[in-house]
Amino acid sequence: MRKFLSRILWHLRRLWGGDAPPPPMGHNRPPRRRAAKVEPAPFEFHFREAILNRLDDYFFYIQRMRRSDRDAFALYSRLGAHILPAGGAVVDAVLHPWWKTNRPGFGCVATMTPSTEKAIYPQFLYFHKYERPPADMQPLGGGDIYKVTAYWDEKNISKFKNAHPAPTEFGIAIMNDGTVQVLKMRFTTYLNVKPRHGGRSFHIPRHDWGFEEFFKRWSKEHGENVEEYLVKMFIYAANLFVSSNSSMVRIVASKKKLAAAFSVDILRVPFFFKDRDDRVAGKRIFHIVRAHERQTTGGNTLVRTHFRGMREFTWNGYGIRITVPGVHGINLSEFDVGAWDDEEAEKMDPGQFVGVAPMADQLNAHTQDRRYAREWRRRPRPAKV
């Protein structure tokens, strides 16, 4: 119909003396360009079913952490360890350049790699920075000291079901140039002594510096030297930490006072949570509004990119909170305060220190308050090396 009317209008203009060329009978609108299909990032969840399956396993393991590593449980049950999609992400074998200018105070990734009857894998990899390291860790003149923990647990393999969770720890140092060095640990072994002339045998404690037999066996299974393998494990955890925190949004799912963190592409957030439990008519899920021009009676106004929509709701029985780190609160990956060992802290004024649980509660509140985000951005930063 439009083509027909355009042709008639041309004939009328021609009768009135116009010399406008006739409109083409064909479609002259430029073809629409289809948006390029963007593949999901390896650290972001693309389908709802994938994260729901992972959340069930996560809350099982984090609950059992209460008995085996109380400090880690106090921290990550409140703030949430970052869950990665099944299958794992491929990361570089060298430390990410982000670490040359950033030294976070703590971090945890929940890999939850399925174990087999022949092999069991750590469910969590986490690290904590020390301002004053413990006495059983190799002293070092420079760099930043971290304690790295590989947390072992399993619920699906029959022979591991009755085993207790086991956190295994080793120390590393990140030097100023970004190189990583594994630190020896002091551990105690007991020598069995049998008296020459009879009597009961007894044990003599012996303090050694090195690596526990578990780490030696673990590295040997992979055909590598223990020091090289432990450095590789830290780099793996550190790079996963950087990748998991590179998403624009941070989503926290909570249930029974336990928290888990994961990432979703910000453009898919409305679709991802469209089946939320507490739907409210007229209220949309959190989304990004691109920059655009708004037509008003006074003229056109430029609207900047901003965020709108509900950020807290219930979804499949989980309490969901969506934040943009640095906008709605502080960015936890930029929290760079180191810890003190208990024995070292006891020598100082107790009023200068705060426990792990109170610190986690404060950080959790700071991630949800815009005021702290503004103050955090204005804080003095050390000069980049």
N, C-alpha and C positions, 0 to 999 in steps of 0.2 A: 504494500500500500504506500509506503514511504517513497519507493522508487517511482511509482506512478504519479504521485503528487509533485515530486521534484521535476519530472518531465513536463507536466502541465505548466508549472511555474516558469520553466525555461521558455516555453512557447509564448506565454503571455509577455515576458520581457522582450522577446524577439519582435512581437507585434508593436510594442511601445518604443522600439528603436534601440534596445539594448544589444550589446555585442558580447554578452557573457557566453563562454563556451558551455555546451550542454553538459549536464552532470553525467558521469559515467553510470551505465546501467548496472555495472557490477558493484560488488561490495568494496568500498575504498578505505575501510577502517583498517589501520595497521593491526597485524595479528598480535594477540595477547601473548606475552611471554610467560610461560609457566615457571613458577618458582622452582629453583633447583632443589631436588630432594636432599635434605640434610640427614645424614646418618647420625643416630644417637651417639653421644660420647660414651666411651667405655665405662666411665664412672657414674653415669646417670641412668636411671631406670626409665624404660620406654613403655612398659606394660604394667598394669596394676597387679596382675596375678603374680608377677615376678617378685615384687617387693612384699606382697602378703605372705608368700611362702618363706621368704627370708626373715620376716619379722617374727614368725613363730619360733624358728630356731634361735634367733638372736635373744629373745626374752628368756628362753630356756637356759642359754649359756650365761647370760649376764646375771641371772638369779643365782646360779651356782658359784659365781665369782665372789659372792659375799663371804663364803667360808675360806676361800683359798688366797685372796688378795684383797683385803679390806680397803686399803687406800685406793686402789684402782676402781673397786666397786663404788666407793663413795664419790669418786669423781665422774665416772662415765655413766653411772646409773642416773645421775642428775643432768649431765650435759649431753649424754648420748655419744656412743662410739659411731663412727661413720660406716654404714653398711655399703659394701660394694656388690654390684651385680654378680650373679653366678657365672663362673667361667674365668673370672679374674681378668685383670687388665694387663696389657703388655707395657712394661715400663723400661726406661733406659737402664743400662748397667752402670752408668755414672751418675753421681749425685746431681740433682736438678740445680741449675744456676740460681734458683730462688733462694737456696740455702746459703749463698755467699753473703747475702745482706740481711737474712732473716734467720733467727734462731728461736723457734717457738718454745714455750715452757713445757708443753706436753702435746701429745697427739695419739690417736688410736684409730686403727682401721679394723673392721670386722670382715676378714676374708671368708671365714666359714667354708673353707674348701672341703668337699666331701672326702672322708677317709675310706680306706678299703681294708680288707682283712689282713693285708700285708703291710700297709703303711697308714700312719695317722698324721694329720697335718694340723698346725696351730690354727685355732679359731680366731684369735685376736693377736695383733702385733701392736704394741704400744711403747712409748718412750717418754721419759721425764728428764728435764734438764736439771742439773745440780749447780747451785751457786757455791755450795760447800759439800763436796762429795764425801761419801762414807769412808771410814778408815780401811775397809776391806777392798777398796778399789785402787788400782795403780795410780799413784800421784803423777801429775803431768804439769809442766811449767806453763803451757799456753793452750789456747783453744777452749772450746765449750765441751763440758763433760755431760754425757747422757747415759742413763741406765735404760737398756732395751729389754723388753720382756716378750717372749713368745709364750702365749697362753694355750695350753693343750687341754682339750676336752672332746668328748665324742659321745653321742647318744644313739647312733644308728647301727654301730657295729657291735655284735653280741659280746665279744671278748673284752671290749672297752667300756661296756655300760656300767659296770660296778666300780670302775676305777675312779679315783678322786681327781678333780681338776689339778693340773700341775703348771704353775707359772715358772718358767726358767729364765734367768736373768744373766746378762753380760753387759760390760761397759764399753763405750766407744767415746772417742774424742773427735770433734770436727775442728780442724785447724783453721787459721785465719784465711788461708788460700783455698779453702773448700775441700781439702783432702780429708779422708776418714782413716782413723787409726783405732784398732781394737785394743782395749785395755785388759791387762791381766787382773784376775780376781784372787783374793786370798781366801782359801778354803781350808778346812780342817779334815785330815784323815787320821784314822786310828790304827796303830800298829799293835797286832796281837803278840804278846810276849808270853812264852811258856818258861817257867822257872826250870833251871837245869836240874835241880835236885828235888823235883816234884812240887806239888802244891797247885793251887789254882792259877790259871792263866789270867792275865790282866791286859788292859789296853793303855797305850801311851799316845796322847794326842800329838799330832805334828801339823804345823801350819806350813802350807805350800802356796806359792804364787804360780798361777797358770790358768788352765781352763779345765772345767769339770769333765769327767769321762763322758757324760751325756753329749756334750757339744763335740767331742772328738769322734764319737760314734756317728753322730748326725752328719757331720761334714764328710766322714769317710764313706757313708752311704751314697753321697753325691760325688765321690771321687775328688774331693778338694781338700786343701789344707784348712785347718780349723780357723786360723786367723783370717784367711781370705774369704772363707765362707761366711763368717760372722759379719764381716764388713759388707758382703753382698746382701745379707739378710737385712741389715739396717738400711742400706741404700734402697732396697726394694720397699721397705715400710715407709721410708721418708718420701720417696717419689709417689707412692700411693697416697700419702697424706697431702702432698701438693696437688695432685690431680683431683682428689675428692673435695678439696676446698676451692677449686677453680670455678665451680659452678656459680651462677649469679644468685641463686636462692639456696637457702639452707632449710630443710624441712625436718622437723622434730616430731616423732610419733611417740606418744606416752600412753602407758597402761599400768595401773597399779603402782604408781609412783616410780616407774622405771621409764627411761627415755632412750630412744634410738634416733640417729640422724641419717638422712640420705638425701640424694639430689635428684631433681627432675629438670628437664629443659624448661625454661620459664615460659616458652610458647605453648608447651603442652600441659601446663599446670591446670587450666580450667577443664580440659578434657580428662586429665588424669583423675581428678577428684569430683567429677560430675555426679557420681552416685553417692554423695555424702549423706550422712544419716539425718542431719538437722537442716534440711533445705528451708530457706526463707524466701518467700515470693518477693521478687524485685531486687534481691541481693545476689550479686555475682561473686564467683570465686576470685581470689587474688589474680591479677593479670597486669601486663604492662601495656601502657598506652603510648603509642609512638608519637613523635613530634608531628604536629599538623596545624593547619590554619583553620580557625573557627570564624565563621561568618556571623557578625553581630550587626545591630542597627547602626552602630558607630563605625563600622568598617571591619576589616579582617584583623584578627588577633592571632599571634603565633603562640601555640600551646606547646610547652616543652614536654619531653619524655618524662612520664611519671608512672607511679604504681597506684592501682585502685583495687577495691574488692575486699572480701572477707579473708582474713589471715588466720583465724582460729575457728575450728569447727570439728565435728565428730565424723569419722569416716571408718566404716567397718569395725566399729567398736574401739577405735584408737582416737585419742585426742590429737589433733593435728595443729601445729603452729608453723607458719611460713614466715621467714624473715629474709631480708636482704642484708647480709653482713656489711657493716659500715654505714647503713642507712637507718635501719630500725634498731640498731644496737651495735655493740662492739664486734669486731671480727676476732674470733677466738684464735685463729691462726697467727695473729699479730701479738698475742699475749706472750711476752718473752721473759717473764719472771722465773728465776730458778728456785729450786727447793734446797733446804738444808737437811742434812741427815739428823735423825733424832738425837743421837749422842752429841753431835756438834751444837745443836740448838739448845740443849740443856745447859750448856756452859754460858749461854747468853741470857739476856733479859727475856723472860717468857712473853712479855707484853709486845715484843717486836715481831712475833710470829702468829700465824693463823693456821688452824688445822685444815686438812684437805676438804672435809665436808662443809665447813663454813665458807671456805673459799669458793667451792663449787656452787653453793647457793648464791653467793654474791655475783659470780660470773654469769650464772643463769639469769639473774635479774638484769644485769647489764646488757645482755644480748637482746632484751626486749624493750629497752628504753632509748628513745632517740637522743635524750640529753647526754647520755654517756657516749653515744656515737660521736656527737659533736666535740665533746671534751677529749675523747680519745684521739680524734684526728688532729686536734690542736696541740697534743702533747709534744714535747721536744724529742726529736729522734736523733740517735747517734749518727755521725757522719759515715757515709758509705765508703767502704774500703775499695 
